[in-house]
Amino acid sequence: MDLRIFTEPQQGASYDTLLSVAKATEDLGFDAFFRSDHYLKMGGVTGLPGPTDAWITLAGLARETSRIKLGTLVTPVTFRLPGPLAISVAQVDQMAGPGRVELGLGTGWFAEEHTAYGIPFPDKRFDLLEEQLQIVTGLWNTPDGETYSFKGEHYSLTDSPALPKPATRPHPPIIIGGGGPKRTPRLAAQYASEFNTSFRPFDDTERLFGTVRDAVAANGRRPDSMTYSAALVACVGRDEAEVAKRAEAIGREPAELRENGLAGTPAEVVEKIGRYAAIGAQRLYLQILDLSDLDHLELIASQVLSQL
């Protein structure tokens, strides 16, 4: 089971804070540092000092780290045109070195951040997602020296040189998530190397894994060609008092976190991770909401990660 650290910088984090967390992620032996791709805070936090751009952040971290994988959960298709997105991700992949960058891509959902920063928020975002997946992978897969063209309902490309190419070949892994019963499994089976469920009940995760397994089989892929993952908020303490303190710091209740996240003592968390492994999860993203608490990461590394 891979454990990845997942952050929500729109809630209030500078680049320097993210760098500290990423370096701790690497030093403590976690598999990856991921971040959300949002431009507006959520809930009752100030969001200060303001949002940071996901791919600019990852470009910086690519040069400041050497081992951990880096990526987004997830980049909305509304934020970037597919051609420039393919360029950005390929460049960060070159900056990091082969095998370290992964692209999570989704429809986007948070209408308020679009309004706040003048970003269009169309209704047919799933159609945008399908075309962007076609274009990004098409650009990356075009042989050197050839051009790429695409004509769709939403995007058109004519004789693109399809450059730059990512360092990772054939291209960086693509992560797709969501709860749709038909289109999401189909797109995952067609384009993704990882299917993710985020903050969903355990039974929903088990059901969604099953629908994607069926789609992978229908697509003619090997069962082991898809990685299955889940994202869950983490709140781990050596004892009940420490669990309660960490829950209070993020404005949550211990009982609710135990139900919906990875919360409790290390022994409790290891047991719940075992339940996810039993339904086929191979990777868990631990949502860390208090980015000032690096002792939290050290505890998870020493008493949870070490047992997996």
MARZATI-133426 format. One record per atom (N, C-alpha, C): residue in three letters; x, y, z. Coordinates in steps of 0.1 Angstrom, whole numbers, plus 5000, padded with zeros to 4 digits. Example, Ala and Ser with C-alpha at 12.3 -4.5 7.8 and 13.67 -1.06 7.14 Angstrom:
ala513249435078ala512349555078ala513249675078ser512849785071ser513749895071ser512950005079
END
This chain:
met500849885000met500050005000met500950125000asp500750214990asp501450344989asp500650444998leu501350525005leu500750635012leu501350765006arg500450855002arg500750974996arg500251095005ile500951205005ile500551315013ile499751415003phe498551455007phe497751534998phe497351665006thr497551774999thr497351905006thr496351984999glu495752085006glu494752175001glu495152315003pro496152364995pro496752494997pro495752614996gln494652594989gln493752714988gln493152745002gln493352665012gln492852685025gln493752785033gly494952805027gly495952895033gly497252835035ala498152855024ala499452805025ala500352875014ser501452925018ser502452985009ser503252875002tyr503952914992tyr504852814986tyr505852754996asp506452845004asp507452795014asp506852695023thr505552715027thr504952605036thr504852475028leu504352485015leu504252365007leu505652295005leu506652375004leu507952315002leu508452245015ser508152295027ser508452235039ser507752095040val506452095036val505651975037val506251875027ala506551915015ala507051825005ala508351765009lys509251845014lys510551795019lys510351695030ala509451725039ala509151625050ala508551495044thr507751515034thr507151395027thr508251305022glu509251365015glu510351295009glu511251235020asp511551315030asp512551265040asp511951145049leu510651155050leu509951055059leu509550925052gly509750915039gly509550795032gly508250775025phe507350885025phe506150865018phe506350865002asp505350814995asp505550784981asp505450914973ala504551014977ala504351124968ala503751244976phe503951364970phe503251484975phe502351534964phe501051544967phe500051594958phe499351714964arg498751794955arg498051904960arg496751924952ser495751984957ser494552024950ser494852124940asp493952154931asp494152254921asp492852344922his492952444931his491852534934his492352674936tyr491552774933tyr491852914934tyr491052994944leu490252924952leu489452994962leu489352904974lys489452964986lys489252884999lys487852845000met487652745009met486352685012met486152685027gly484952715031gly484552715045gly485052835052gly485152825065gly485352935074gly486752975077val487652955067val489052995069val489353125061thr490453185064thr490753315057thr491353285044gly492053175042gly492653145029gly493953215027leu494353295037leu495653375036leu496853285036pro497853325028pro498053445020pro497453455007gly496553355003gly495953354990gly496353224982pro495653204971pro495953084964pro497253074957thr497752954955thr498952934947thr498552844935asp499252864924asp498952784912asp499552644913ala498752544910ala499152404912ala500352374904trp500352404891trp501552354883trp502752444884ile502552574888ile503752644892ile504352594904thr503552564914thr504052504927thr504752374924leu504252284916leu504852154913leu506152174905ala506252274897ala507452304890ala508552334900gly508252424909gly509252454920gly509652334928leu508652254932leu508952134940leu509752024932ala509552024919ala510251934911ala511751954912arg512152074913arg513652114914arg514152104929glu513252104938glu513652104952glu513551964959thr513051864952thr512951724957thr513651634946ser513851514951ser514551424941ser513851284939arg513051244949arg512451114948arg510951104947ile510251184955ile508851164956ile508151204943lys507051134940lys506151174929lys505351294932leu504951374922leu504251504923leu503151504914gly501951554919gly500851564910gly499651634916thr498551634909thr497251704913thr496151604915leu495351634924leu494051574926leu493051694928val492351724918val492651704904val492651844897thr493351854886thr493251974877thr491951984870pro491252084872pro489952104864pro490152134850val489352084841val489552114827val489152264824thr488452324833thr488052464831thr489252564832phe490252524839phe491352614842phe492352634831arg492552534823arg493652544813arg493152484800leu493552544789leu493352484776leu494152354774pro493752254767pro494452134767pro495852134761gly496052224751gly497452234745gly498352294755pro498152404761pro498952464772pro499152364784leu498052294787leu498152204798leu499152094795ala499152034783ala500051934779ala501551984780ile501752114776ile503052174776ile503452194791ser502652244800ser502952264814ser503352134820val502552034819val502851904826val504051844820ala504251844807ala505451794801ala506751864806gln506651994808gln507752074813gln508052034827val507052024836val507351984849val507851844850asp507451764841asp507951624841asp509451624837gln509851714828gln511251724824gln512051784836met511451874843met512151934855met512351834866ala511351744868ala511451644878ala512351524875gly512351484862gly512951364858gly511951254856pro512251154848pro511251054844pro510650984856gly509350964855gly508550884864gly508150954877arg508251084878arg507851154890arg506651234890val506051274878val504951364877val503751284872glu502551314878glu501351254875glu500251354873leu499351334864leu498251434861leu496951384865gly496351434875gly494951414878gly494151514871leu493151464864leu492351554855leu490851524858gly490051634860gly488651624863gly487851734857thr486551734859thr485651834853thr485651964860gly486051974872gly485852094880gly484452094885trp484252154897trp482952154903trp482652284911phe483652364915phe483552474925phe483252604917ala481952624915ala481552734907ala482052874912glu482052884925glu482453014931glu483853064927glu484852964926glu486153004923glu486253054908his485452994900his485353044886his484853184886thr483753214893thr483253344894thr484253444899ala484953404910ala485953494916ala487053534907tyr487453444898tyr488653474890tyr488353484875gly487053494872gly486753524858gly486953404849ile486753284854ile486953164846ile485653104841pro485453084829pro484153024824pro483852894831phe482552864833phe482152744840phe480952684832pro481252624821pro480152574812pro479452454818asp478352424812asp477552304817asp478152174812lys478652174800lys479152044794lys480652014798arg480952014811arg482352004815arg482751854813phe481851764813phe482351624810phe482751604796asp482051674787asp482551674773asp483851734771leu484151844779leu485451904779leu486551804784leu486151734794leu487151634800leu487451534789glu486551484782glu486751374772glu487651434761glu487351554756glu488251604746glu489651644751gln489751694763gln491051724768gln491851594770leu491251484775leu492051364776leu492551314762gln491651324752gln492051294738gln493251374734ile493151504736ile494151604731ile495451584738val495451584752val496651574759val497451454756thr496751334756thr497451214753thr497851204738gly497051264730gly497351264715gly498651344713leu498751464719leu499951544718leu501251464723trp501051404734trp502251334740trp502651214732asn501651144726asn501951024719asn502351044704thr502251164699thr502551194686thr504051164684pro504451084674pro505951054672pro506751184669asp507951184674asp508851304671asp508851334656gly508751454653gly508851494639gly507551494631glu506451444638glu505151444632glu504251554638thr503151584632thr502251684638thr500951624642tyr500251694650tyr498951644656tyr497851744653ser496751694648ser495551774646ser494351714653phe493351794657phe492151744663phe491051834660lys489851784658lys488651864655lys487551804664gly487151884674gly486151834683gly485051944684glu484051924693glu483052024695glu483552144702his484552124711his485052234719his486452284716tyr487252194711tyr488652234708tyr489052194694ser489852274687ser490452234674ser491952264675leu492752164670leu494152184669leu494552154654thr495352234648thr495752214634thr497352204633asp497852094629asp499252074627asp500152124638ser499752084650ser500552114662ser501852034661pro503052094665pro504252014665pro504351914676ala503251924685ala503151824696ala504451824705leu504951944708leu506151964717leu505752054728pro506452044739pro507551944742pro507051814746lys507851714745lys507551584750lys507951564764pro507151494772pro507551464786pro508751374787ala509451384798ala510551294800ala510051154802thr508951134808thr508351004811thr507650954798arg508050834794arg507450774781arg506650654785pro505550634778pro505050714767pro504550854772his504050864785his503650994790his503450974805pro503351084813pro503051074827pro501751004829pro501650934840pro500350864844pro499250964845ile498050924841ile496851004843ile495950944853ile495451024862ile494550984872ile493151034870ile492150954870ile490750994868ile489950944880gly489051024885gly488250984896gly486751024894gly485950994904gly484551034903gly483650924906gly482350954906gly481350854910gly480350824899gly480550874886gly479650844876gly479550694872pro478450644869pro478250494867pro478750454853lys478850534843lys479150494830lys480250564823arg480150694822arg481250774815arg482550774822thr482550794835thr483750794843thr484450654842pro483850544844pro484550414842pro485150404828arg484350444818arg484750424804arg486050514802leu486050634806leu487150724804leu488350674812ala488150624824ala489250574832ala489850454825ala489050364820ala489550244813ala490250284800gln489850394794gln490450434781gln491750514783tyr491850594793tyr492950694794tyr493750684806ala493250624817ala493950644830ala494750524834ser495750544842ser496550434848ser496150424863glu495350514868glu494850514882glu493450564882phe492650494890phe491250544893phe491150574908asn490650694911asn490650744925asn489250774929thr488950744942thr487750794948thr488150884960ser487550994961ser487951094971ser486751124981phe487051094993phe486151135004phe484851075003arg484750944999arg483550874997arg483350775008pro482150735011pro481950625021pro482650495016phe483050415025phe483750285022phe482950205012asp481750185014asp480950105005asp480850164991asp480750294990asp480850354976asp482150324969thr483250334977thr484550314971thr484650174965glu484150074973glu484149934969glu483349914956arg482149984956arg481249964944arg481950034932leu482550144933leu483150214922leu484350144917phe485150084926phe486250004921phe485749894912gly484649834916gly484049724908gly483649764894thr483049884893thr482549934880thr483749964871val484850014877val486050044868val486749914864arg486749814873arg487349684870arg486549624858asp485249634858asp484449584847asp484849664834ala484949794835ala485249874823ala486649844818val487649824827val488949784822val488949654815ala488149554820ala488049424813ala487449444799ala486349524799ala485649544786ala486549614776asn487549694781asn488449764772asn489549674767gly489649554772gly490649464768gly492049484775arg491949554786arg493249574794arg493449464804arg494749444808arg495049354818arg494549414832pro494049324841pro493549374853pro494549454861asp495849414860asp496849484868asp497349614861ser496749654850ser497149774844ser496549904850met495549884859met494949994866met495249994881thr495650104887thr495850124901thr494550184907tyr494150134918tyr492950184925tyr493350254938ser492850374940ser493250454951ser492050524957ala492250574970ala491250654976ala491950774984ala491250884985ala491750994993ala490851015005leu491551025017leu490851035029leu491551135038val490751215046val491351305056val492051225066ala493251275071ala494051205081ala494051285094cys493851205105cys493951265118cys494451165128val495751155130val496251045138val496951095150gly496751035161gly497351075174gly497850955182arg498750975190arg499350865199arg498250815209asp497450905213asp496350875222asp495150955219glu494050935227glu492851005224glu492951155225ala493751205235ala493951345236ala494651405224glu495551335219glu496251395207glu495351385194val494551285193val493551275182val492551395183ala492051425195ala491151535198ala491751665194lys493051685198lys493751805196lys493851835181arg494251735174arg494451745159arg493051765152ala492051705157ala490751725151ala490251865153glu490451915165glu490052055168glu490852155159ala492052125157ala492852215149ala492352235134ile491652135130ile491052145116ile489552155116gly488952185128gly487552205129gly486652085127arg487151975131arg486351845129arg486251775142glu485351675143glu485151595155glu485751455153pro486351405163pro487051275162pro486151165157ala484951155162ala484051055158ala483651055143glu483451175138glu483151195124glu484351155116leu485551195120leu486751165113leu487051015113arg486750945124arg486950805124arg485950735114glu484750795112glu483850735103glu484150755089asn484650885086asn484750925072asn486250935067gly487150915076gly488550935072gly489450825078leu490750865079leu491750775085leu492150845098ala491450815109ala491550885122ala491650785133gly492350835144gly492450755156gly493950725159thr494150625167thr495550585170thr496150515158pro497450505158pro498150435147pro497550295145ala497250225156ala496650085154ala495350095147glu494450185151glu493150205144glu493350235129val494250325126val494450365112val495050245104val495950175109val496450055102val495349955099glu494449935109glu493349845107glu492449885096lys492150015095lys491350065085lys491950065071ile493250085071ile493950075058ile493849925053gly493949835062gly493749695058gly492449665052arg491349735057arg490049725050arg490049775036tyr490749885034tyr490849935020tyr491649835011ala492749785017ala493549685009ala492649565005ala491749525014ala490949405011ala490049424999ile489649554996ile488749574985ile489549614972gly490849614973gly491649634961gly492349774961ala492249854971ala493049984971ala494549954972gln495250014963gln496749994964gln497450124968arg496650234969arg497250364972arg496250444980leu496750514990leu495850604998leu496550744998tyr495650844995tyr496150984997tyr495651035010leu496551075019leu496251125032leu496051275031gln494851325032gln494651475032gln495051535045ile496151615044ile496651685056ile496151825056leu495351865065leu494751995065leu495552095074asp496252055084asp497052145092asp498552125087leu498952215078leu500252205072leu501352255081ser501052305093ser502052355102ser502452235111asp501752125111asp501952015121asp502751905114leu504051925113leu504951825106leu505151705115asp504851725129asp504951605138asp503951505134his502751555128his501751455124his502251365113leu503051425104leu503651335093leu504651245099glu505451285108glu506451205114glu505751085122leu504651105129leu503951005136leu503450905126ile502750945115ile502250855105ile503350775099ala504450835096ala505550765090ala506150655099ser506350695112ser507050605121ser506150495126gln504750525127gln503950425134gln502850365125val502650425113val501650365103val502350315091leu503050405084leu503750365072leu504750245074ser505350245086ser506350145089ser505750005090gln504350005092gln503749875094gln503149815081leu503249895070leu502549855058leu503449775049
END
